[in-house]
Amino acid sequence: MSQSHVRVAKPQPRRRKWLEIAVGVTFLLIPAFYVLARTEGWFVPDFDSTTGQVLETRIVVDHTLDSQTGGHIYYRLEAHVKYTVPDEATPRRPDQSQDRWLTASEVTSTRELLTMLQAKQSKTCQVYWIPNHLEAARCRLG
């Protein structure tokens, strides 16, 4: 008696066309949405600003980071600025004169970079803050 083997072909799995379309559209829409959001300024807060007079600058230690291989020191530049907050930025109060130390650079571990910025001896800076948050004002040296 011989046994015959009959091979039955496996049915091919059905392709889910709708799933391929959904994944394709998603991969197209996410970058398109990102580019549109960046160019249109969505998610970027508006800032109130004014011009201030720089009285002096200093380099300060922002923070330190210790690890097993050594430590790192991070610095930032601060400017002593005298400026007036316009009354439209503070509707409940008239123009306010401010005399404060403001952050004037990004945090960096390269002190020499900040020394070069400080050497420019800027006399003015653009003071900017998120509306209703004067306590978080920063300075962009001019």
Short mmCIF file of the C-alpha atoms (twelve columns), coordinates in Angstrom:
data_MODEL
# 
_entry.id   MODEL 
# 
loop_
_atom_site.group_PDB 
_atom_site.id 
_atom_site.type_symbol 
_atom_site.label_atom_id 
_atom_site.label_alt_id 
_atom_site.label_comp_id 
_atom_site.label_asym_id 
_atom_site.label_seq_id 
_atom_site.Cartn_x 
_atom_site.Cartn_y 
_atom_site.Cartn_z 
_atom_site.pdbx_PDB_model_num 
ATOM 1   C CA . MET A 1   0.000  0.000   0.000  1 
ATOM 2   C CA . SER A 2   1.402  3.227   -0.948 1 
ATOM 3   C CA . GLN A 3   0.491  6.395   0.723  1 
ATOM 4   C CA . SER A 4   0.142  9.413   -1.408 1 
ATOM 5   C CA . HIS A 5   0.731  12.795  -0.024 1 
ATOM 6   C CA . VAL A 6   -1.471 15.513  -1.213 1 
ATOM 7   C CA . ARG A 7   -0.147 18.988  -0.784 1 
ATOM 8   C CA . VAL A 8   -2.668 21.657  -0.253 1 
ATOM 9   C CA . ALA A 9   -1.513 25.196  -0.865 1 
ATOM 10  C CA . LYS A 10  -1.874 27.511  2.089  1 
ATOM 11  C CA . PRO A 11  -4.232 30.332  1.407  1 
ATOM 12  C CA . GLN A 12  -2.368 33.618  1.016  1 
ATOM 13  C CA . PRO A 13  -3.067 36.041  3.856  1 
ATOM 14  C CA . ARG A 14  -5.368 38.824  2.778  1 
ATOM 15  C CA . ARG A 15  -3.629 42.132  2.392  1 
ATOM 16  C CA . ARG A 16  -5.137 44.868  4.423  1 
ATOM 17  C CA . LYS A 17  -5.157 47.693  1.948  1 
ATOM 18  C CA . TRP A 18  -6.807 50.087  4.422  1 
ATOM 19  C CA . LEU A 19  -3.992 49.525  6.940  1 
ATOM 20  C CA . GLU A 20  -1.298 50.281  4.351  1 
ATOM 21  C CA . ILE A 21  -3.135 53.452  3.350  1 
ATOM 22  C CA . ALA A 22  -3.546 54.582  6.974  1 
ATOM 23  C CA . VAL A 23  0.149  54.043  7.750  1 
ATOM 24  C CA . GLY A 24  1.193  55.830  4.555  1 
ATOM 25  C CA . VAL A 25  -1.052 58.815  5.256  1 
ATOM 26  C CA . THR A 26  0.247  59.012  8.829  1 
ATOM 27  C CA . PHE A 27  3.859  59.074  7.661  1 
ATOM 28  C CA . LEU A 28  2.988  61.877  5.266  1 
ATOM 29  C CA . LEU A 29  0.840  63.943  7.622  1 
ATOM 30  C CA . ILE A 30  3.167  64.015  10.641 1 
ATOM 31  C CA . PRO A 31  6.100  65.701  8.821  1 
ATOM 32  C CA . ALA A 32  3.698  67.985  6.936  1 
ATOM 33  C CA . PHE A 33  2.069  69.070  10.205 1 
ATOM 34  C CA . TYR A 34  5.494  69.666  11.777 1 
ATOM 35  C CA . VAL A 35  6.692  71.827  8.875  1 
ATOM 36  C CA . LEU A 36  3.435  73.790  8.821  1 
ATOM 37  C CA . ALA A 37  3.556  74.352  12.593 1 
ATOM 38  C CA . ARG A 38  7.150  75.621  12.390 1 
ATOM 39  C CA . THR A 39  6.528  77.994  9.478  1 
ATOM 40  C CA . GLU A 40  3.255  79.370  10.829 1 
ATOM 41  C CA . GLY A 41  4.607  79.867  14.352 1 
ATOM 42  C CA . TRP A 42  2.103  77.590  16.090 1 
ATOM 43  C CA . PHE A 43  3.202  76.480  19.579 1 
ATOM 44  C CA . VAL A 44  5.645  79.398  19.782 1 
ATOM 45  C CA . PRO A 45  4.623  81.789  22.527 1 
ATOM 46  C CA . ASP A 46  4.335  85.479  21.769 1 
ATOM 47  C CA . PHE A 47  6.736  87.689  23.657 1 
ATOM 48  C CA . ASP A 48  6.429  91.208  24.974 1 
ATOM 49  C CA . SER A 49  9.657  93.145  24.649 1 
ATOM 50  C CA . THR A 50  11.404 96.434  25.158 1 
ATOM 51  C CA . THR A 51  14.911 97.807  24.798 1 
ATOM 52  C CA . GLY A 52  17.097 98.057  27.870 1 
ATOM 53  C CA . GLN A 53  20.358 99.736  28.791 1 
ATOM 54  C CA . VAL A 54  23.135 97.322  29.785 1 
ATOM 55  C CA . LEU A 55  24.996 98.588  32.843 1 
ATOM 56  C CA . GLU A 56  27.419 95.651  33.227 1 
ATOM 57  C CA . THR A 57  27.758 91.938  32.448 1 
ATOM 58  C CA . ARG A 58  29.096 88.955  34.356 1 
ATOM 59  C CA . ILE A 59  29.722 85.252  33.829 1 
ATOM 60  C CA . VAL A 60  28.098 83.049  36.471 1 
ATOM 61  C CA . VAL A 61  28.071 79.331  37.199 1 
ATOM 62  C CA . ASP A 62  24.699 77.921  36.180 1 
ATOM 63  C CA . HIS A 63  25.202 74.403  37.515 1 
ATOM 64  C CA . THR A 64  27.723 71.591  37.850 1 
ATOM 65  C CA . LEU A 65  27.519 67.988  36.759 1 
ATOM 66  C CA . ASP A 66  29.572 65.279  38.447 1 
ATOM 67  C CA . SER A 67  30.199 61.877  36.902 1 
ATOM 68  C CA . GLN A 68  32.592 58.961  37.385 1 
ATOM 69  C CA . THR A 69  34.900 60.345  34.698 1 
ATOM 70  C CA . GLY A 70  35.025 63.850  36.121 1 
ATOM 71  C CA . GLY A 71  32.939 66.927  36.513 1 
ATOM 72  C CA . HIS A 72  31.606 69.628  34.254 1 
ATOM 73  C CA . ILE A 73  30.860 73.244  35.026 1 
ATOM 74  C CA . TYR A 74  28.170 75.070  33.040 1 
ATOM 75  C CA . TYR A 75  28.143 78.851  32.755 1 
ATOM 76  C CA . ARG A 76  25.808 81.571  31.515 1 
ATOM 77  C CA . LEU A 77  26.159 85.275  30.849 1 
ATOM 78  C CA . GLU A 78  24.056 87.717  32.864 1 
ATOM 79  C CA . ALA A 79  23.499 91.396  32.151 1 
ATOM 80  C CA . HIS A 80  22.592 94.102  34.643 1 
ATOM 81  C CA . VAL A 81  19.874 95.889  32.672 1 
ATOM 82  C CA . LYS A 82  17.819 99.009  33.274 1 
ATOM 83  C CA . TYR A 83  14.565 99.076  31.289 1 
ATOM 84  C CA . THR A 84  10.982 100.234 31.407 1 
ATOM 85  C CA . VAL A 85  8.074  97.823  31.019 1 
ATOM 86  C CA . PRO A 86  5.480  99.415  28.719 1 
ATOM 87  C CA . ASP A 87  2.033  99.920  30.244 1 
ATOM 88  C CA . GLU A 88  0.344  97.695  27.604 1 
ATOM 89  C CA . ALA A 89  2.352  94.761  28.985 1 
ATOM 90  C CA . THR A 90  1.010  95.459  32.476 1 
ATOM 91  C CA . PRO A 91  -2.503 96.907  32.029 1 
ATOM 92  C CA . ARG A 92  -3.197 97.192  35.752 1 
ATOM 93  C CA . ARG A 93  -0.068 99.214  36.470 1 
ATOM 94  C CA . PRO A 94  1.567  102.185 34.772 1 
ATOM 95  C CA . ASP A 95  5.025  102.005 33.207 1 
ATOM 96  C CA . GLN A 96  7.383  100.176 35.532 1 
ATOM 97  C CA . SER A 97  11.070 100.953 35.719 1 
ATOM 98  C CA . GLN A 98  13.160 97.807  36.223 1 
ATOM 99  C CA . ASP A 99  16.797 97.408  37.232 1 
ATOM 100 C CA . ARG A 100 17.645 93.693  37.240 1 
ATOM 101 C CA . TRP A 101 20.197 91.032  36.409 1 
ATOM 102 C CA . LEU A 102 18.855 89.050  33.428 1 
ATOM 103 C CA . THR A 103 20.089 85.909  31.705 1 
ATOM 104 C CA . ALA A 104 21.755 87.018  28.470 1 
ATOM 105 C CA . SER A 105 23.000 83.751  26.925 1 
ATOM 106 C CA . GLU A 106 22.369 80.052  26.648 1 
ATOM 107 C CA . VAL A 107 24.014 77.743  29.180 1 
ATOM 108 C CA . THR A 108 27.373 76.410  27.982 1 
ATOM 109 C CA . SER A 109 30.384 74.567  29.360 1 
ATOM 110 C CA . THR A 110 32.705 76.787  27.291 1 
ATOM 111 C CA . ARG A 111 33.580 79.780  29.422 1 
ATOM 112 C CA . GLU A 112 35.742 81.237  26.623 1 
ATOM 113 C CA . LEU A 113 32.679 81.630  24.400 1 
ATOM 114 C CA . LEU A 114 30.973 83.717  27.060 1 
ATOM 115 C CA . THR A 115 34.152 85.739  27.570 1 
ATOM 116 C CA . MET A 116 34.058 86.652  23.863 1 
ATOM 117 C CA . LEU A 117 30.393 87.676  24.133 1 
ATOM 118 C CA . GLN A 118 31.201 89.748  27.191 1 
ATOM 119 C CA . ALA A 119 34.110 91.458  25.412 1 
ATOM 120 C CA . LYS A 120 31.694 93.023  22.892 1 
ATOM 121 C CA . GLN A 121 30.536 95.351  25.671 1 
ATOM 122 C CA . SER A 122 27.017 95.792  24.331 1 
ATOM 123 C CA . LYS A 123 25.326 98.952  25.578 1 
ATOM 124 C CA . THR A 124 21.752 97.821  24.805 1 
ATOM 125 C CA . CYS A 125 19.797 94.610  24.799 1 
ATOM 126 C CA . GLN A 126 16.362 93.422  23.755 1 
ATOM 127 C CA . VAL A 127 14.522 92.445  26.937 1 
ATOM 128 C CA . TYR A 128 11.749 89.918  26.262 1 
ATOM 129 C CA . TRP A 129 9.283  87.901  28.348 1 
ATOM 130 C CA . ILE A 130 6.157  85.813  27.963 1 
ATOM 131 C CA . PRO A 131 3.100  88.030  28.547 1 
ATOM 132 C CA . ASN A 132 2.159  88.294  32.237 1 
ATOM 133 C CA . HIS A 133 5.450  86.661  33.310 1 
ATOM 134 C CA . LEU A 134 7.840  89.543  33.886 1 
ATOM 135 C CA . GLU A 135 9.756  87.454  36.417 1 
ATOM 136 C CA . ALA A 136 11.052 85.274  33.548 1 
ATOM 137 C CA . ALA A 137 12.487 88.123  31.471 1 
ATOM 138 C CA . ARG A 138 15.643 87.453  29.449 1 
ATOM 139 C CA . CYS A 139 18.031 89.684  27.553 1 
ATOM 140 C CA . ARG A 140 19.321 89.376  23.978 1 
ATOM 141 C CA . LEU A 141 22.462 91.463  23.705 1 
ATOM 142 C CA . GLY A 142 22.552 93.866  20.750 1 
# 
